[in-house]
Amino acid sequence: MAKVKIQGHASGTGVLTVTAPNTSTDRTITLPDATGTLLTADGDGSNLTGVSSVGGATGVDFNDNVKARFGTSDDLEIYHDGSNSIIHDNGTGNLLLKGDNLSLRSSGNESYVTGVANGAVSIYHDNSVKLETTSTGVSVTGAIAGATNLGKLLQVKHVSSTGAMSATSTTETIATITMTKISSTSKLLIKGFAYLGMKSSGANTDGANPYLRLKNGSTEIVMFYHSDVPDWYSSGNYNGTYDTHYKAAETLYTAGAGSITINLTLTATGDGVWVNRSIGNSSGGGSTGLTIMEIEV
């Protein structure tokens, strides 16, 4: 049979005490076959060492107000206080939640907030997205309550581009937004803008004859720029070749219920016109965009 050896320490004064249980039931301590050292702890169970995993297949239970603490200075605490579940960042640095797909949900699995790496962050009401970030800004679904004298903003859509394009003896759509109106009585605040530059190689050419228009489909809402002699013609040769010129318009538009498509168009003849660049600056110069806000007024 195996031997049992109890050996005192030559220089120690502590007493090893083994106390029988106050019961008639036998108690058994079974030592593992593998070599090693039994785990040791202080009398209150603290300072337990030698643990590489806990819980196994059954989990670990903590009573109310018993904290799982992490960090040398107890920097992070997780516990239940009898009424609330608490994650307490109590130390150095930030509390970081990391993941490429994060979701904050209810116990019934309804989403509050979701986030996707390199993608949208979405905020929900009753499991429906109400605000969502996009590559160009934010998208809002439903009404945004504001001061009465400012009206009520129902939704916003925006597109923009820094890419170069051109028009020569054509009409080009340089920005477009399709929106389904939320209210039949609302109005649309529409803003369009573009940077135009010289396209022809001729010095100070004025034959482009450019037009910028905002349109509902193919129907003109407003023509906000036209010149028989564009800005670059009156500039010096260097400036005319390299500069781009900002043009913008804003208008309040009444449209019926349902879907509507708003276009920002550029028409040019003869020498042609660059958008977001000029003949002397191929790397670009400016951006083109369109913003629509549906407002209940």
C-alpha positions as CSV (number, residue, x, y, z in Angstrom):
1,M,0.0,0.0,0.0
2,A,1.0,3.6,-0.5
3,K,2.7,5.4,2.3
4,V,1.6,8.6,4.0
5,K,4.3,10.9,5.3
6,I,3.7,14.0,7.4
7,Q,6.9,16.0,8.0
8,G,7.4,19.2,9.9
9,H,9.7,22.0,8.8
10,A,13.0,22.2,10.7
11,S,12.8,26.0,11.2
12,G,9.1,26.5,11.2
13,T,6.9,27.0,14.3
14,G,3.5,26.7,12.7
15,V,1.2,23.8,13.6
16,L,-0.4,21.6,11.0
17,T,-3.9,20.7,12.3
18,V,-6.3,18.2,10.8
19,T,-9.7,18.4,12.4
20,A,-12.3,15.7,12.1
21,P,-15.7,16.9,10.9
22,N,-18.5,17.3,13.4
23,T,-20.5,14.6,11.9
24,S,-20.8,10.8,11.8
25,T,-20.2,10.8,8.1
26,D,-16.7,9.8,6.9
27,R,-14.6,12.2,4.9
28,T,-12.1,11.2,2.3
29,I,-9.2,13.0,0.7
30,T,-8.0,11.4,-2.5
31,L,-4.7,12.5,-3.9
32,P,-4.2,12.6,-7.7
33,D,-1.9,10.0,-9.3
34,A,0.0,12.7,-11.2
35,T,3.1,14.2,-9.6
36,G,2.9,17.7,-8.3
37,T,2.0,19.9,-5.3
38,L,-1.4,20.3,-3.8
39,L,-2.8,23.8,-4.1
40,T,-2.3,26.0,-1.1
41,A,-4.1,29.0,0.2
42,D,-4.4,31.3,3.3
43,G,-6.9,30.4,5.9
44,D,-9.6,32.5,4.4
45,G,-9.1,31.0,1.0
46,S,-7.2,33.9,-0.4
47,N,-3.8,33.8,-2.2
48,L,-4.6,30.6,-4.0
49,T,-1.8,29.7,-6.3
50,G,-1.0,27.2,-9.0
51,V,-4.4,27.5,-10.8
52,S,-4.4,27.5,-14.6
53,S,-8.1,27.0,-15.1
54,V,-11.3,27.1,-13.0
55,G,-14.8,25.9,-13.4
56,G,-14.4,23.0,-15.8
57,A,-17.6,22.0,-17.4
58,T,-19.8,23.2,-14.5
59,G,-18.8,27.0,-14.2
60,V,-17.9,29.1,-11.3
61,D,-20.5,30.6,-8.9
62,F,-20.1,33.9,-7.0
63,N,-22.5,35.0,-4.3
64,D,-23.9,38.6,-4.2
65,N,-21.2,41.2,-3.5
66,V,-18.4,38.6,-4.1
67,K,-16.2,40.2,-6.7
68,A,-14.1,38.6,-9.5
69,R,-11.1,41.0,-9.5
70,F,-8.5,41.4,-12.2
71,G,-5.2,43.3,-12.2
72,T,-2.5,43.8,-9.7
73,S,-4.4,46.7,-8.0
74,D,-7.9,45.2,-8.5
75,D,-8.3,47.4,-11.6
76,L,-11.4,45.6,-12.9
77,E,-14.2,44.2,-10.8
78,I,-17.2,42.1,-11.9
79,Y,-20.0,41.3,-9.4
80,H,-23.7,41.3,-8.5
81,D,-24.6,43.5,-5.6
82,G,-28.0,41.9,-5.0
83,S,-29.8,44.3,-7.2
84,N,-27.6,45.1,-10.1
85,S,-24.9,43.4,-12.2
86,I,-21.8,45.6,-12.2
87,I,-18.6,45.8,-14.4
88,H,-16.4,48.3,-12.6
89,D,-13.3,49.7,-14.2
90,N,-11.4,50.9,-11.2
91,G,-7.9,51.3,-12.3
92,T,-5.4,52.6,-14.9
93,G,-6.4,53.0,-18.5
94,N,-9.7,52.7,-20.4
95,L,-12.3,50.0,-20.3
96,L,-12.1,48.5,-23.8
97,L,-14.7,46.2,-25.5
98,K,-13.1,44.8,-28.6
99,G,-14.5,42.9,-31.5
100,D,-15.1,43.2,-35.3
101,N,-18.9,42.7,-34.7
102,L,-20.2,44.2,-31.5
103,S,-23.8,44.1,-30.3
104,L,-25.5,45.4,-27.1
105,R,-28.7,43.4,-26.7
106,S,-31.6,42.9,-24.3
107,S,-32.2,39.7,-22.4
108,G,-34.8,39.0,-25.2
109,N,-32.1,39.3,-27.8
110,E,-33.3,42.7,-29.2
111,S,-30.5,45.1,-30.3
112,Y,-29.8,48.3,-28.6
113,V,-26.5,49.2,-30.4
114,T,-24.4,47.4,-33.0
115,G,-21.1,48.1,-34.5
116,V,-19.2,46.6,-37.4
117,A,-15.4,47.1,-38.1
118,N,-14.9,49.4,-41.0
119,G,-18.7,49.7,-41.3
120,A,-21.8,51.1,-39.7
121,V,-22.6,51.9,-36.0
122,S,-26.4,51.5,-35.6
123,I,-28.7,52.7,-32.8
124,Y,-32.0,51.0,-32.4
125,H,-35.5,51.7,-30.9
126,D,-37.6,48.6,-30.3
127,N,-35.2,46.6,-32.4
128,S,-35.5,48.9,-35.4
129,V,-32.6,51.0,-36.6
130,K,-33.2,54.7,-36.1
131,L,-29.7,56.2,-36.6
132,E,-26.8,54.7,-38.6
133,T,-23.4,56.0,-39.6
134,T,-22.4,55.8,-43.2
135,S,-19.2,56.4,-45.2
136,T,-20.4,60.0,-45.9
137,G,-22.2,60.9,-42.6
138,V,-25.3,59.6,-40.9
139,S,-28.7,58.2,-41.9
140,V,-31.7,58.9,-39.7
141,T,-35.0,57.1,-40.0
142,G,-38.0,58.8,-38.5
143,A,-38.4,62.2,-36.9
144,I,-35.8,64.3,-35.0
145,A,-37.7,66.4,-32.5
146,G,-36.3,70.0,-32.3
147,A,-37.2,73.5,-31.4
148,T,-40.7,74.4,-32.7
149,N,-39.5,77.4,-34.7
150,L,-36.9,75.2,-36.5
151,G,-39.5,72.6,-37.5
152,K,-38.9,68.9,-37.3
153,L,-36.2,67.2,-39.2
154,L,-37.6,63.9,-40.5
155,Q,-34.5,62.5,-42.4
156,V,-31.3,63.5,-44.0
157,K,-29.4,62.0,-46.9
158,H,-26.1,63.1,-48.3
159,V,-23.7,62.0,-51.0
160,S,-20.3,63.5,-52.0
161,S,-17.4,62.6,-54.2
162,T,-13.9,63.9,-54.8
163,G,-13.6,61.9,-58.1
164,A,-12.9,63.8,-61.3
165,M,-15.5,63.8,-64.1
166,S,-16.2,66.1,-67.0
167,A,-18.9,67.3,-69.4
168,T,-18.2,68.4,-73.0
169,S,-21.3,69.1,-75.2
170,T,-23.3,66.9,-72.8
171,T,-25.4,67.0,-69.7
172,E,-23.9,64.8,-66.9
173,T,-25.5,63.8,-63.6
174,I,-22.7,64.5,-61.1
175,A,-24.7,63.6,-57.9
176,T,-28.0,61.9,-57.2
177,I,-30.2,60.9,-54.2
178,T,-33.3,58.9,-54.2
179,M,-35.5,59.4,-51.1
180,T,-38.9,58.1,-49.9
181,K,-40.7,60.9,-48.1
182,I,-41.9,60.2,-44.6
183,S,-44.6,62.9,-44.6
184,S,-46.9,64.1,-47.4
185,T,-46.9,67.6,-46.0
186,S,-43.1,68.1,-45.5
187,K,-40.7,70.1,-47.6
188,L,-37.2,69.2,-48.9
189,L,-34.2,71.5,-48.1
190,I,-31.9,70.7,-51.0
191,K,-28.2,71.8,-51.2
192,G,-26.0,71.1,-54.2
193,F,-22.4,72.1,-54.7
194,A,-19.5,71.5,-57.1
195,Y,-16.0,72.6,-58.0
196,L,-15.5,73.4,-61.6
197,G,-12.3,73.8,-63.6
198,M,-11.0,74.5,-67.1
199,K,-10.8,71.5,-69.4
200,S,-9.6,72.9,-72.7
201,S,-5.8,73.3,-73.3
202,G,-6.4,76.8,-74.7
203,A,-5.3,79.7,-72.5
204,N,-8.2,81.4,-70.8
205,T,-10.8,79.7,-73.0
206,D,-14.4,80.8,-72.5
207,G,-16.3,78.3,-74.7
208,A,-17.5,75.9,-72.0
209,N,-20.8,77.7,-71.4
210,P,-21.4,75.7,-68.1
211,Y,-24.8,75.2,-66.4
212,L,-25.4,73.7,-62.9
213,R,-28.9,72.6,-62.1
214,L,-30.9,70.8,-59.4
215,K,-33.6,68.6,-60.8
216,N,-36.5,66.5,-59.7
217,G,-35.8,63.6,-62.1
218,S,-35.5,65.5,-65.4
219,T,-37.6,68.5,-64.2
220,E,-35.5,71.6,-63.3
221,I,-35.9,72.9,-59.8
222,V,-33.3,75.6,-60.0
223,M,-30.4,76.6,-62.3
224,F,-27.9,78.0,-59.9
225,Y,-24.9,78.7,-62.1
226,H,-24.5,79.7,-65.8
227,S,-21.9,81.8,-67.4
228,D,-20.9,82.6,-71.0
229,V,-17.6,83.7,-69.6
230,P,-16.6,81.3,-66.8
231,D,-14.5,82.3,-63.8
232,W,-11.3,80.9,-65.2
233,Y,-11.5,83.1,-68.3
234,S,-11.0,86.3,-66.3
235,S,-8.2,84.6,-64.3
236,G,-4.6,84.8,-65.3
237,N,-3.4,81.9,-67.5
238,Y,-1.7,80.1,-64.5
239,N,-4.7,80.5,-62.2
240,G,-7.2,79.6,-64.9
241,T,-5.3,76.4,-65.7
242,Y,-4.9,75.2,-62.1
243,D,-7.8,76.6,-60.1
244,T,-11.2,75.1,-59.4
245,H,-14.2,77.3,-58.6
246,Y,-16.8,76.5,-55.9
247,K,-20.5,76.8,-56.9
248,A,-23.4,76.0,-54.5
249,A,-27.1,76.5,-54.2
250,E,-29.7,75.8,-51.5
251,T,-33.5,75.7,-52.0
252,L,-36.6,74.7,-50.1
253,Y,-38.7,72.4,-52.4
254,T,-42.2,71.1,-52.2
255,A,-42.7,67.6,-53.4
256,G,-45.6,65.1,-53.2
257,A,-45.6,61.9,-51.1
258,G,-43.6,58.8,-52.1
259,S,-40.2,58.4,-53.7
260,I,-38.3,61.2,-55.3
261,T,-35.0,61.4,-57.1
262,I,-33.0,64.6,-57.0
263,N,-30.2,65.1,-59.4
264,L,-27.3,67.6,-59.6
265,T,-26.4,68.0,-63.3
266,L,-23.7,69.8,-65.2
267,T,-24.2,70.9,-68.8
268,A,-21.2,72.2,-70.9
269,T,-20.5,72.8,-74.6
270,G,-17.4,73.5,-76.7
271,D,-14.3,73.5,-74.5
272,G,-15.9,71.4,-71.8
273,V,-15.6,71.6,-68.0
274,W,-13.9,69.5,-65.4
275,V,-15.6,68.7,-62.0
276,N,-13.2,68.4,-59.0
277,R,-10.1,69.2,-61.0
278,S,-8.7,71.4,-63.8
279,I,-6.5,70.8,-66.7
280,G,-3.4,71.8,-64.8
281,N,-4.3,69.9,-61.6
282,S,-5.1,66.3,-62.3
283,S,-4.8,65.3,-58.7
284,G,-8.1,67.1,-57.9
285,G,-9.4,70.2,-56.3
286,G,-12.5,70.1,-54.2
287,S,-15.6,67.8,-54.0
288,T,-19.1,67.6,-55.4
289,G,-22.1,66.8,-53.2
290,L,-25.8,66.8,-52.7
291,T,-27.7,67.0,-49.4
292,I,-31.4,66.6,-48.8
293,M,-33.2,67.2,-45.5
294,E,-36.9,66.4,-45.2
295,I,-38.5,69.0,-42.8
296,E,-41.9,69.2,-41.4
297,V,-42.7,72.9,-41.4
